[in-house]
Amino acid sequence: MLKRLNLKRLYAVKAKTLDNIQKAFCLTKADLQNIIRSFHAEMERGLSGKISRLRMIPTYVARPTGNERGKFIALDLGGTNFRILALKLRGNGRTLPPHVMKFALQKRQITGTGDDLFDFIAGCIKAFMKRQNIQLFEECELGFTFSFPVRQTALASGQLVCWTKGFSAKGVVGKDVVGLLRRALIKRALRNVKIIALTNDTVGTLVAGSYSDRRCDVGVIIGTGTNACYPEKASKIRKMPANPIGNREIIINIEWGNFNNLKKTRYDKLLDASSHNPREQILEKMVSGMYLGEITRLVLADLEKQGILFSTPCSIPGSRLAFRTEHMSAIESDEAPHFYATLRILRGLGVRYSLPDDRKLVSEVCRAVSKRAARISAAAITAVVLKMDAGLKKAHVIAIDGSVYEKHPTFKDDMKEAFQELTGEKASRIRMVLTKDGSGKGAAIIAAVAYASQEAK
Ligand code: BGC
C-alpha cells in the first residue's frame, strides 16, 4: 500500500515537473507578437547605425536577374565541414548540377591560428583545381561564402566582427577575411584564383532561391547556426550615406542570431554562461543545432538530479554537447509505448537502464525545446516579411536551408502553425522552400553578377 502511494506521488511530481518545464519553454501568441515588435525596433536601429542587437549589415549585393551565365567557383565555409564547388549558370534561372568537393576542418584549424585555417583552405582549393583540371594559367573567379558576422566594406572585402559556432582561430577578428584568403592562395602559387565576391550563407541561399524565382525575398539558415537576410530599399538604409552599387535594393544580412529580447529559462542562462561567447548570440543559442541538444541535456540532467528521471543509478552524460540535436530528431520520431530508438540512444550515451516512462519524459523535454526553437524562428521570419510588406499583401518565398530545418521531424509544421497564429489566413502567403546547398550555389551566382559588372566597366 505504502509503495503504491509513493509511486502515485512520484507520478504526480513527474507530471507537475514536466508541466513546469513545458510552461517555461512555451511561447504564447502574445510572446511571439512581442518578439516581432522588438525585432522591428532593433531592425530600425540597426539600419540607422544606432547600437542594436541586430547588426543589419549591407552586403553590396542585390538579387540576380536569373540571366547570369558562365562557370564560377565557390568556397562555402561556415561550419566544421566546408565545400568547394564549380557551378555552371545557363541563364533563364537554370544551372547545371555543381561539381562539389567536401572537406572537414580539424580542431587545429578551428581553434588554432588564422594562418592554420586559411593555409588549409588554400590547400583544399589547390586539390579541387587539380581534380577539375583547371590549369594554373587559367583565370577563375571565386565567390567566397564566409558564414560569420562580417562588416562588409565592399563586395569583395569585409572584416570579421566576431567568431560564432565554436570557432576561435586567432588573429582573424578585425581582419579582412578576403585578404587573408588571398595571401594563403598566393603562398600556394594560386594567383589565378580571383576572389571577386564575399558573402554570407543566408545571402547565398536567397540569391540561389531568387535566381530561379523572383518572388523569393528572404534567405534563412537554421542549422549549426542561424541567421537571415532580405532585400531592403536603399533609401531605408540610413547608415549608408550613398548607395554604393547604384541599385534600388541591397540585401541586408540581419545576423539575427544575436537578437536578445527573449524569455530565458534557467537552462538558457546556464548554457550561455558556459559558452565561449556569453551574452552574445542569444537567439542562436535557443534555435540552432549547435545548442538545442545541450539545452535538452541540461534539463534532463536537472530532472535526474531531482530524482524524477531514471530510477536506477545511471547518468545523463555530464559532458557538454554529448547530447546532440540529431539525437532529439531521432527521439522525437520514436514510437510509443516502448521508445526503442530512444532506448538505444540513451544506451549509447551511457544510460544503461531506462523505463518506457523515462523515455517518454525525455521525448517530451526534447519536444518542448524544439517547439520553442521553431516558434522563435517563425516569429523572426514573420517580422522580416512584415518589415517588407506590413499588410502581407503579396506572396513571399523564403529560401531556407540548414540541418535543423531540414531534418527535424516537426520543425516545419511547428513553424507553419506559428505563421497561422500570427497572420491568420494570410499565412499561406509565406511559403518556405528548402534550398539545399544554396549558400555555395549563391556564392557562384554572386561571383557571376560581380564578373558581369566588372566587364561592363
Ligand atoms: C553566423 C551567421 C551565419 C549563421 C548560419 C551564425 O553563427 O553569425 O553569419 O549566417 O550562423 O550559418
Boltz pocket constraint, residues with backbone or C-beta under 6 A from the ligand:
constraints:
  - pocket:
      binder: B
      contacts: [[A, 78], [A, 146], [A, 147], [A, 148], [A, 149], [A, 164], [A, 165], [A, 200], [A, 201], [A, 202], [A, 221], [A, 223], [A, 224], [A, 225], [A, 226], [A, 227], [A, 228], [A, 255], [A, 257], [A, 284]]
      max_distance: 6.0
